[in-house]
Amino acid sequence: MRINTALKSFFAVAVLGFVACNNSRDYKDNSRATGWDLTGKDGMMKYQTDYEGQKTGPGLVFIEGGTFTMGRVQDDVMHDWNNTPTQQHVQSFYMDETEVTNRMYLQYLDWLKLTFPPTEEKYKNIYVGALPDTLVWRNRLGYNETMTNNYLRHPAYQNYPVVGVNWIQATEFSKWRTNRVNQLLLEQEEYTAEGARFQTDANSTFDTETYINAPTKTYGGNDSLIRGRNSDRLTQVVKEDTIHKYVQRKDGVLLPEYRLPTEAEWEYAALGMSSVREYNQYRGRKKYPWDGQYTRSGSRKTSGDQLANFKQGDGDYGGIAGWSDDGADITAEIKSYAPNDYGLYDMAGNVSEWVADVYRPIVDDEFNDFNYYRGNVYTKNSIGQDGTVEVLTPDNIAYDTLSNGSIVARGLPGEIKKEPVTREDTYLRTQFTESDNRDFRDGDKASGRYYREQGDIEDESKRMYNSPKHRVSVMQDSTGNSSLDRQYDTSSERTTLIDNEVRVYKGGSWRDRAYWLDPAQRRYFPQDMATDDIGFRNAMSRVGSKSQKGKRARD
């Protein structure tokens, strides 16, 4: 009896052990669905099975997402009622450690000049349209010509934040930065030829989305540049046919796009709430990116020093020279002040910063409270007659004529041509029905439903925001020469400056009083205009896990 009992116990333990081993089987290289090998052996499917997580892109720091109260913490002295507190949750993301500097932006301009020589008429507006407006420094009752002539290009200002850049130019810089970073990554991993990034011209540029969707159309179709030494590692032989496989999203090599941060992301990152966290709640709310209610340091070593670059009073942009001076008359060099808890510099003062959102007085948290963003305009890739994506060439560059008459390129050669999402594309979808969602649920009854007349003709009387409509048109004479006809909206019945072309900017600047240093404060400005106190920094979405490291016990 004892032997049988012992045998039963032995077999029970063995069975449990077998089941446990089977359940804990390492599926790293095998499919949990089929058990098949996923490493590409024997001509089968190949996947990235040893991915170690998203790399941090150049210039970025990681911001772990979470919940926070977005909105006002001070009295609403402006009485504009545009930042009522709401509870929001932000997904993990990355953000630039500092603002984009003059030197960073000059690299963009020099690349454009080399790739699309402005001496050629068909490329002229690409470079000219990207130039910052250096005349923003001029004041009719002030002498600022030194900044007008030197601020952008002089090496003394190379590590100062770039200004005079409008929102559209900032977004185009972000696209350029994405492509240059991914271009270098592919070359460093030897998936493209060594030095490929130096051998481009207007007919052989690199674009990340083009490479993913139609790799043979990058670099002008030059296969010697597209494929590097490690390309053979991506090549598979399936059923005796060789498939030349290029890097795809599933390989985890390419980074997501650099972009402007959303307003929620920017405010969350600026607050750096980790210093007032107690387990799963906040002990209080912060007025500034640093701890405390004052703009001067309370530390023993730096007592009395200013914690940001801002205007302290009428005619006082830095204080009395010496001990109490904030070290800057205009903008300050990056990293002149201590970072916040996330390691981000100048999230208050120095320059205000563009964010991605279209401005509306109300943040509609009743409709969404996760990764809130107003400004979605959904597009799709244009498909050519050959059934593949349509790539822009030097002969069909996409331009925008701005309200001030400036011409900017919105689609460079090598990029995929985009087109709006149609009603057929969104048929029976529940989450969106329109391509342009900038004015979705604006707040009044008409815009919350459908405010256009039959035939999609907009009725001016039904516009919620009747901002001025200045119009710029291109006129051609009998000889074929073109000129711009600028028409001002002189109506005296306009009641607002808000429309779908104004964007939020945050953070306070060297021109602002301390009130605007509060990360919750929000203002707006036309997206195609620039000032001497608005700059920008980039963000990047986090793909995969919320945190970079596993949770650990608190110290």
C-alpha positions as CSV (number, residue, x, y, z in Angstrom):
1,M,0.0,0.0,0.0
2,R,2.8,2.4,0.9
3,I,4.6,1.5,-2.4
4,N,1.5,2.2,-4.4
5,T,1.0,5.5,-2.6
6,A,4.6,6.5,-3.1
7,L,4.4,5.6,-6.9
8,K,1.2,7.6,-7.2
9,S,2.9,10.6,-5.5
10,F,5.9,10.2,-7.8
11,F,3.8,10.1,-10.9
12,A,1.7,13.0,-9.7
13,V,4.8,15.1,-9.1
14,A,6.2,14.1,-12.5
15,V,3.0,15.0,-14.3
16,L,2.8,18.3,-12.5
17,G,6.5,18.9,-13.4
18,F,5.9,18.1,-17.0
19,V,2.9,20.4,-17.2
20,A,4.8,23.2,-15.4
21,C,7.7,22.8,-17.8
22,N,5.4,22.7,-20.8
23,N,3.5,25.8,-19.6
24,S,6.8,27.7,-18.9
25,R,8.2,26.7,-22.3
26,D,10.2,29.5,-23.8
27,Y,8.2,30.8,-26.8
28,K,10.8,33.4,-27.7
29,D,11.5,31.8,-31.1
30,N,8.3,29.9,-31.5
31,S,4.7,30.9,-32.1
32,R,2.3,30.6,-29.2
33,A,-0.4,30.2,-31.8
34,T,1.1,27.3,-33.8
35,G,4.4,26.3,-32.2
36,W,6.1,27.0,-35.5
37,D,9.6,28.5,-35.6
38,L,9.6,32.3,-36.2
39,T,13.3,32.9,-36.9
40,G,13.0,32.3,-40.7
41,K,14.5,28.8,-40.7
42,D,13.6,26.4,-43.5
43,G,12.1,29.2,-45.5
44,M,9.3,30.0,-43.1
45,M,8.0,33.3,-41.7
46,K,10.6,35.6,-39.9
47,Y,9.9,37.9,-37.0
48,Q,12.0,40.0,-34.6
49,T,12.0,37.7,-31.5
50,D,14.8,39.3,-29.5
51,Y,13.6,42.9,-29.5
52,E,14.9,44.8,-26.4
53,G,12.7,47.8,-26.5
54,Q,12.5,51.2,-28.1
55,K,15.8,53.2,-28.2
56,T,15.8,56.8,-27.0
57,G,16.2,59.0,-30.0
58,P,18.9,61.8,-30.2
59,G,18.2,64.7,-27.9
60,L,15.2,63.0,-26.1
61,V,14.5,62.0,-22.5
62,F,11.9,59.4,-21.5
63,I,8.7,60.6,-19.8
64,E,6.7,57.8,-18.1
65,G,3.0,58.5,-18.6
66,G,0.3,58.7,-16.0
67,T,-2.7,60.6,-14.8
68,F,-2.6,64.3,-13.7
69,T,-4.9,67.3,-13.4
70,M,-4.6,69.5,-16.5
71,G,-5.5,73.1,-16.1
72,R,-5.4,76.1,-13.8
73,V,-3.8,76.2,-10.3
74,Q,-3.8,79.9,-9.9
75,D,-6.5,82.6,-9.9
76,D,-7.8,83.3,-13.4
77,V,-6.7,87.0,-13.5
78,M,-7.2,87.2,-17.2
79,H,-10.8,86.0,-16.9
80,D,-10.6,84.0,-20.1
81,W,-11.9,80.8,-18.6
82,N,-9.9,78.7,-21.0
83,N,-8.1,76.3,-18.7
84,T,-10.6,74.7,-16.4
85,P,-9.0,71.8,-14.5
86,T,-9.7,68.3,-16.0
87,Q,-8.3,64.9,-15.1
88,Q,-6.3,63.5,-18.0
89,H,-4.1,60.4,-18.6
90,V,-1.1,60.7,-20.9
91,Q,0.7,57.7,-22.4
92,S,4.4,57.4,-22.0
93,F,6.5,59.4,-24.5
94,Y,9.8,61.1,-25.1
95,M,10.5,64.8,-25.2
96,D,13.5,67.0,-26.2
97,E,15.7,67.8,-23.3
98,T,15.9,71.4,-24.5
99,E,14.3,73.6,-27.0
100,V,15.4,73.3,-30.7
101,T,18.4,75.5,-31.0
102,N,19.6,77.8,-33.8
103,R,22.4,75.3,-34.6
104,M,19.9,72.5,-34.9
105,Y,17.7,74.5,-37.2
106,L,20.6,75.7,-39.3
107,Q,21.5,72.1,-40.0
108,Y,18.0,71.7,-41.4
109,L,18.4,74.8,-43.6
110,D,21.8,73.8,-44.8
111,W,20.5,70.3,-45.8
112,L,17.7,71.9,-47.7
113,K,20.1,74.2,-49.5
114,L,22.4,71.3,-50.5
115,T,19.6,69.0,-51.6
116,F,17.3,71.6,-53.2
117,P,19.5,74.4,-54.4
118,P,17.5,77.7,-54.1
119,T,19.4,79.0,-57.1
120,E,17.1,76.8,-59.2
121,E,13.8,78.4,-59.6
122,K,11.7,75.3,-59.0
123,Y,13.4,74.7,-55.6
124,K,13.6,78.3,-54.4
125,N,10.5,78.3,-52.3
126,I,11.6,75.1,-50.4
127,Y,14.5,76.9,-48.8
128,V,13.0,80.3,-48.5
129,G,9.8,78.9,-47.0
130,A,11.8,77.3,-44.2
131,L,13.7,80.4,-43.2
132,P,12.8,81.8,-39.8
133,D,11.5,85.3,-39.9
134,T,14.4,87.3,-38.4
135,L,12.4,90.5,-38.7
136,V,10.4,89.5,-35.6
137,W,13.0,91.3,-33.6
138,R,12.2,94.7,-35.0
139,N,10.3,97.1,-32.8
140,R,9.1,100.5,-34.1
141,L,10.4,102.2,-30.9
142,G,13.3,99.9,-30.1
143,Y,16.8,99.2,-31.4
144,N,17.1,95.5,-32.0
145,E,18.9,95.3,-35.4
146,T,21.8,93.4,-33.7
147,M,19.4,90.4,-33.1
148,T,17.8,90.8,-36.5
149,N,21.2,90.4,-38.2
150,N,22.9,88.0,-35.9
151,Y,20.6,85.9,-33.7
152,L,20.0,83.1,-36.1
153,R,23.4,82.5,-37.6
154,H,26.1,84.0,-35.3
155,P,28.0,81.3,-33.3
156,A,27.5,83.4,-30.1
157,Y,23.8,82.3,-30.4
158,Q,24.2,78.8,-31.7
159,N,23.0,77.2,-28.5
160,Y,20.1,79.6,-28.0
161,P,16.5,78.5,-28.8
162,V,15.5,79.3,-32.4
163,V,12.7,81.8,-32.7
164,G,10.8,83.4,-35.7
165,V,9.6,79.9,-36.6
166,N,5.9,79.5,-37.2
167,W,4.0,76.3,-36.3
168,I,4.0,75.0,-39.9
169,Q,7.8,75.4,-40.2
170,A,8.2,73.6,-36.8
171,T,6.2,70.6,-38.1
172,E,8.2,70.5,-41.3
173,F,11.4,70.5,-39.3
174,S,10.1,67.6,-37.3
175,K,9.4,65.5,-40.4
176,W,13.0,66.3,-41.7
177,R,14.5,65.3,-38.3
178,T,12.6,62.0,-38.4
179,N,14.0,61.1,-41.8
180,R,17.6,62.1,-41.0
181,V,17.6,60.1,-37.7
182,N,16.2,56.9,-39.3
183,Q,18.5,57.4,-42.3
184,L,21.4,57.3,-40.0
185,L,20.1,54.3,-38.0
186,L,19.8,52.2,-41.2
187,E,23.3,53.2,-42.2
188,Q,24.8,52.4,-38.8
189,E,23.2,49.0,-38.8
190,E,24.5,48.5,-42.4
191,Y,21.0,48.0,-43.8
192,T,21.8,50.7,-46.3
193,A,25.1,51.6,-47.9
194,E,27.8,53.4,-46.0
195,G,27.6,57.2,-46.7
196,A,24.2,56.9,-48.4
197,R,23.0,59.9,-46.5
198,F,25.7,62.1,-48.2
199,Q,24.8,61.1,-51.7
200,T,21.3,62.5,-52.0
201,D,20.0,65.2,-54.2
202,A,16.5,66.3,-55.2
203,N,16.0,63.1,-57.2
204,S,17.3,60.6,-54.7
205,T,16.1,61.6,-51.2
206,F,15.2,59.4,-48.3
207,D,11.8,59.4,-46.5
208,T,10.9,57.0,-43.7
209,E,7.3,56.3,-44.7
210,T,8.4,55.8,-48.4
211,Y,11.1,53.3,-47.3
212,I,8.5,51.3,-45.3
213,N,5.8,51.3,-48.0
214,A,7.9,51.3,-51.2
215,P,11.7,50.9,-50.3
216,T,12.7,50.6,-53.9
217,K,11.5,54.2,-54.5
218,T,13.9,55.7,-51.9
219,Y,17.2,57.1,-53.0
220,G,15.8,57.5,-56.4
221,G,15.6,53.7,-56.8
222,N,19.4,53.3,-56.5
223,D,19.8,49.7,-55.2
224,S,23.5,50.2,-54.4
225,L,22.4,52.8,-51.8
226,I,19.2,51.1,-50.6
227,R,20.9,47.8,-49.7
228,G,23.9,47.6,-47.4
229,R,26.1,44.8,-46.1
230,N,23.5,43.5,-43.6
231,S,20.7,43.5,-46.1
232,D,21.4,39.8,-46.8
233,R,20.4,39.0,-43.2
234,L,16.9,40.2,-44.1
235,T,16.7,38.2,-47.3
236,Q,14.5,35.1,-47.1
237,V,14.1,32.2,-49.5
238,V,10.5,31.0,-49.5
239,K,9.4,28.2,-51.7
240,E,12.6,28.5,-53.7
241,D,11.9,32.2,-54.6
242,T,14.3,34.8,-53.2
243,I,12.4,37.7,-51.5
244,H,14.6,40.8,-51.0
245,K,13.2,42.0,-47.7
246,Y,14.0,45.5,-46.5
247,V,13.7,46.8,-42.9
248,Q,10.0,46.9,-41.9
249,R,8.2,48.2,-38.8
250,K,8.1,44.7,-37.4
251,D,12.0,44.7,-37.2
252,G,12.0,47.4,-34.6
253,V,14.9,49.3,-36.2
254,L,13.2,52.5,-37.2
255,L,12.0,55.1,-34.6
256,P,8.6,56.6,-34.6
257,E,8.3,60.1,-35.9
258,Y,9.6,63.3,-34.2
259,R,6.6,65.6,-33.8
260,L,5.4,68.5,-31.8
261,P,4.1,67.4,-28.3
262,T,0.4,67.6,-27.6
263,E,-0.8,70.2,-25.1
264,A,-1.5,67.5,-22.5
265,E,1.9,65.9,-23.0
266,W,3.7,69.3,-22.8
267,E,1.9,70.3,-19.6
268,Y,2.4,66.9,-18.0
269,A,6.1,66.9,-18.8
270,A,6.5,70.5,-17.6
271,L,4.9,69.9,-14.2
272,G,7.2,67.0,-13.3
273,M,4.8,65.8,-10.6
274,S,7.1,63.0,-9.3
275,S,8.5,65.3,-6.6
276,V,5.1,65.6,-4.9
277,R,3.9,62.0,-5.4
278,E,3.1,59.9,-2.4
279,Y,2.5,56.3,-3.6
280,N,-0.5,56.5,-6.0
281,Q,-1.6,60.1,-5.3
282,Y,-0.2,63.6,-5.4
283,R,0.3,65.5,-2.1
284,G,-0.5,68.7,-3.8
285,R,-0.4,70.7,-7.0
286,K,2.6,72.5,-8.5
287,K,2.5,76.1,-9.6
288,Y,5.8,76.0,-11.6
289,P,8.0,73.2,-13.0
290,W,10.1,73.4,-9.9
291,D,8.9,72.9,-6.3
292,G,7.6,75.8,-4.3
293,Q,5.6,79.0,-4.9
294,Y,8.4,81.4,-5.8
295,T,10.6,82.1,-8.7
296,R,13.8,82.5,-6.7
297,S,15.9,79.6,-5.4
298,G,15.6,78.8,-1.7
299,S,18.6,76.5,-1.7
300,R,21.4,77.6,0.6
301,K,24.1,77.6,-2.2
302,T,22.0,79.4,-4.8
303,S,19.7,81.4,-2.5
304,G,18.0,84.2,-4.3
305,D,19.0,83.1,-7.8
306,Q,16.2,83.3,-10.4
307,L,14.9,79.9,-11.5
308,A,13.9,80.9,-15.0
309,N,14.3,83.6,-17.6
310,F,11.3,85.9,-17.6
311,K,10.2,89.6,-17.4
312,Q,10.2,90.6,-13.8
313,G,8.4,94.0,-14.2
314,D,8.0,97.0,-16.4
315,G,11.4,97.7,-18.0
316,D,12.9,94.8,-16.1
317,Y,13.9,91.8,-18.2
318,G,16.6,90.5,-16.0
319,G,17.1,92.4,-12.9
320,I,19.9,94.6,-11.6
321,A,23.2,93.5,-13.1
322,G,25.1,91.2,-10.8
323,W,23.8,88.9,-8.0
324,S,20.1,89.1,-8.7
325,D,20.4,89.2,-12.5
326,D,18.8,86.2,-14.3
327,G,21.6,86.1,-16.7
328,A,19.7,87.1,-19.9
329,D,18.3,90.2,-21.5
330,I,16.5,88.3,-24.3
331,T,16.6,84.5,-24.6
332,A,19.2,82.5,-22.6
333,E,21.5,79.7,-23.7
334,I,20.0,76.3,-23.2
335,K,20.7,74.6,-19.8
336,S,21.3,77.9,-18.1
337,Y,18.8,76.9,-15.4
338,A,18.3,73.7,-13.5
339,P,16.0,71.1,-15.2
340,N,12.7,69.9,-13.7
341,D,12.2,66.4,-12.2
342,Y,12.1,64.8,-15.7
343,G,15.4,66.4,-16.7
344,L,13.8,68.9,-19.1
345,Y,15.3,72.4,-19.3
346,D,13.4,75.7,-19.7
347,M,9.9,74.3,-19.4
348,A,9.1,77.8,-18.0
349,G,10.6,81.0,-19.3
350,N,13.2,81.6,-22.0
351,V,10.8,81.0,-25.0
352,S,7.2,79.9,-25.1
353,E,6.7,76.8,-27.2
354,W,4.4,75.6,-29.9
355,V,2.4,72.5,-29.2
356,A,0.4,70.4,-31.7
357,D,-3.1,71.3,-30.7
358,V,-5.6,73.6,-32.4
359,Y,-6.8,76.1,-29.8
360,R,-10.3,75.9,-28.3
361,P,-11.4,77.5,-25.0
362,I,-12.6,74.2,-23.6
363,V,-10.8,70.9,-23.3
364,D,-13.5,68.4,-24.0
365,D,-12.7,65.8,-21.4
366,E,-16.3,64.6,-21.5
367,F,-15.6,63.1,-24.9
368,N,-12.0,61.9,-24.3
369,D,-9.6,61.9,-21.3
370,F,-6.8,59.7,-22.7
371,N,-4.0,61.2,-24.8
372,Y,-6.2,64.3,-25.4
373,Y,-5.5,66.1,-28.6
374,R,-7.5,68.5,-30.9
375,G,-6.1,68.7,-34.4
376,N,-6.5,65.3,-36.0
377,V,-6.7,65.5,-39.8
378,Y,-6.6,61.9,-41.1
379,T,-5.1,61.2,-44.5
380,K,-4.2,58.2,-46.5
381,N,-1.4,57.3,-49.0
382,S,-2.2,58.2,-52.6
383,I,-2.1,55.1,-54.8
384,G,-0.9,55.5,-58.4
385,Q,-2.0,53.8,-61.5
386,D,0.5,51.0,-61.0
387,G,-1.1,50.1,-57.7
388,T,1.8,51.3,-55.6
389,V,2.1,54.4,-53.4
390,E,2.6,57.7,-55.3
391,V,5.8,59.4,-54.4
392,L,6.4,63.1,-55.0
393,T,9.0,64.1,-57.5
394,P,10.7,67.5,-58.1
395,D,8.0,68.2,-60.6
396,N,5.0,67.9,-58.3
397,I,6.2,69.4,-54.9
398,A,3.3,70.2,-52.6
399,Y,3.2,73.9,-51.5
400,D,1.0,76.0,-49.2
401,T,0.4,79.7,-49.6
402,L,0.0,81.1,-46.1
403,S,-2.2,83.9,-45.1
404,N,0.7,86.4,-45.1
405,G,1.6,85.4,-48.7
406,S,4.6,83.2,-47.7
407,I,5.0,79.9,-49.7
408,V,6.1,76.8,-47.8
409,A,6.7,73.3,-49.0
410,R,4.4,70.8,-47.3
411,G,5.6,67.7,-49.3
412,L,9.1,67.3,-50.5
413,P,10.4,65.0,-53.3
414,G,10.7,61.5,-52.1
415,E,7.7,61.7,-49.7
416,I,4.5,59.8,-50.2
417,K,1.6,61.9,-51.6
418,K,-1.3,62.2,-49.2
419,E,-5.0,62.6,-49.7
420,P,-8.0,63.1,-47.4
421,V,-9.8,60.1,-46.0
422,T,-13.2,59.8,-47.7
423,R,-16.7,58.9,-46.5
424,E,-16.3,55.6,-48.2
425,D,-13.2,54.9,-46.1
426,T,-15.1,55.6,-42.9
427,Y,-18.3,53.8,-43.8
428,L,-19.8,52.1,-40.7
429,R,-16.9,53.2,-38.5
430,T,-17.9,54.3,-35.0
431,Q,-14.8,56.3,-33.9
432,F,-14.6,58.8,-36.8
433,T,-16.4,59.8,-40.0
434,E,-14.5,62.8,-41.3
435,S,-11.0,63.4,-42.5
436,D,-10.7,66.8,-40.8
437,N,-11.6,66.7,-37.1
438,R,-10.2,70.0,-35.9
439,D,-13.6,71.5,-35.1
440,F,-15.3,68.4,-33.8
441,R,-17.7,69.1,-30.9
442,D,-16.7,72.8,-30.7
443,G,-19.2,73.4,-27.9
444,D,-22.3,74.7,-29.5
445,K,-25.3,72.8,-30.8
446,A,-24.7,73.3,-34.5
447,S,-21.0,72.3,-34.5
448,G,-21.7,69.4,-32.3
449,R,-23.8,67.9,-35.1
450,Y,-23.5,68.9,-38.7
451,Y,-23.2,72.6,-39.5
452,R,-22.9,72.6,-43.3
453,E,-25.6,73.1,-45.8
454,Q,-26.5,70.4,-48.4
455,G,-23.7,69.9,-50.9
456,D,-21.0,70.5,-48.2
457,I,-21.2,74.3,-48.8
458,E,-20.3,76.1,-45.6
459,D,-22.9,78.7,-44.5
460,E,-21.0,81.7,-43.1
461,S,-23.8,82.5,-40.7
462,K,-23.4,79.1,-39.0
463,R,-19.7,79.4,-38.2
464,M,-19.1,79.2,-34.5
465,Y,-15.8,81.1,-34.8
466,N,-16.1,83.9,-37.3
467,S,-12.5,85.0,-37.3
468,P,-11.2,87.3,-40.1
469,K,-10.7,85.6,-43.4
470,H,-7.7,87.2,-45.1
471,R,-7.3,85.8,-48.6
472,V,-4.1,85.5,-50.7
473,S,-4.4,84.5,-54.4
474,V,-1.9,84.0,-57.2
475,M,-2.5,86.4,-60.1
476,Q,-1.0,85.8,-63.6
477,D,-0.7,88.4,-66.3
478,S,-0.7,87.9,-70.1
479,T,3.0,87.1,-70.2
480,G,2.6,84.3,-67.6
481,N,4.3,86.2,-64.8
482,S,2.7,85.6,-61.4
483,S,2.2,87.8,-58.4
484,L,0.3,87.6,-55.1
485,D,-2.9,89.4,-54.5
486,R,-3.4,90.0,-50.8
487,Q,-6.9,90.9,-49.7
488,Y,-7.5,92.0,-46.1
489,D,-10.8,91.1,-44.3
490,T,-12.0,94.6,-43.3
491,S,-15.2,93.5,-41.7
492,S,-16.1,95.1,-38.4
493,E,-18.4,92.3,-37.4
494,R,-15.7,89.7,-36.5
495,T,-15.9,88.7,-32.8
496,T,-13.0,86.3,-32.4
497,L,-9.5,85.4,-33.7
498,I,-10.1,81.7,-33.2
499,D,-10.4,79.3,-36.2
500,N,-8.9,76.0,-37.2
501,E,-5.6,77.6,-38.1
502,V,-4.6,78.9,-34.6
503,R,-2.4,76.7,-32.4
504,V,-1.7,76.6,-28.7
505,Y,1.6,77.8,-27.2
506,K,2.7,77.2,-23.7
507,G,5.4,78.0,-21.1
508,G,6.0,81.7,-20.7
509,S,9.0,83.5,-22.2
510,W,11.6,86.1,-21.7
511,R,8.9,88.7,-22.5
512,D,6.3,87.3,-20.0
513,R,5.6,88.0,-16.4
514,A,5.8,85.1,-13.8
515,Y,2.0,84.5,-14.2
516,W,2.6,82.8,-17.6
517,L,5.3,80.5,-16.2
518,D,2.6,78.2,-14.8
519,P,2.5,75.2,-17.2
520,A,-1.3,75.3,-17.1
521,Q,-1.6,78.6,-18.8
522,R,-2.5,78.5,-22.4
523,R,-2.5,81.0,-25.3
524,Y,-3.0,80.8,-29.0
525,F,-1.4,82.3,-32.1
526,P,-2.0,81.9,-35.9
527,Q,-0.1,78.8,-37.1
528,D,1.5,80.6,-40.0
529,M,2.9,83.6,-38.0
530,A,6.0,83.8,-35.8
531,T,7.3,85.9,-33.0
532,D,10.6,86.6,-31.2
533,D,9.5,84.7,-28.1
534,I,8.0,81.5,-29.4
535,G,10.2,78.4,-30.2
536,F,9.5,74.7,-30.0
537,R,10.8,71.3,-29.0
538,N,10.0,67.8,-30.3
539,A,8.4,64.8,-28.8
540,M,8.2,61.2,-29.8
541,S,5.6,58.5,-28.9
542,R,6.6,55.5,-26.8
543,V,5.8,52.1,-28.4
544,G,5.6,49.1,-26.1
545,S,5.8,49.1,-22.4
546,K,4.8,52.0,-20.3
547,S,8.0,52.1,-18.4
548,Q,11.6,51.5,-19.4
549,K,12.4,49.5,-16.3
550,G,10.3,47.1,-14.2
551,K,8.7,48.4,-11.0
552,R,10.8,48.1,-7.8
553,A,10.2,48.6,-4.1
554,R,10.3,52.2,-2.9
555,D,13.4,53.2,-1.0
